[in-house]
Amino acid sequence: AAIAINNSQTYEEVKVSRKELELTNQYLDKSLRLLSGLYTALTPLSPSESVHEMMDGIIERLMEATGADATLIWLKDKEKGGFYWASQRGFPEFYLKAAVSSPPGSALEQVFNSGEPIIASDIASDSRLKGKNQLKVGLRSCAMLPLKVHNEVRGIVHLASRKLGYFKEEMKDHLIAIAHQMGIAMENRELFEETERRNRELQALYTVTNTVTRSL
């Protein structure tokens, strides 16, 4: 009887240790994937690419870094108001049309006005997501992150997954770090364009000055 009790205790201890080891391995695997995704996002995009190529590059980088099933970049239309999508993967046309005409107080406006992300592990039960159109696409969880350029919110990075609970609040810092890196890519593009514009102006000024000098 004593041997049987001892064996039972040993079996339970081994079972607990095995469970702890399994949880540790899952944690390490998740941490490794997060670090790998962040490394992917930190790889700089070339500022010499066109705006369209840059946006497509950001989308590809976001999907690889986060494992999202669908990704969308919304930018604020300063002239007309509202939002327009600059690049996307995984969202059908009917969703894009519905999202463009989203009502006041939508999740897009909430993120844009507050500068704070919305991370919904369950789209169906999250009251901040009013239209629930993502459910029609088969998406179950999502993250909407502010895309900042020069500390100003210029748009929204929208990530979504078909898996319930894929995006969680505990991933907030990781996701914001990735969105921040995408904002830096846009900053670099603007600086590149500004540098090119100034170079053209200086070249034109040099040409005019040189012509006037020769005429004298």
Disulfide bonds with the S-S distance in Angstrom:
none
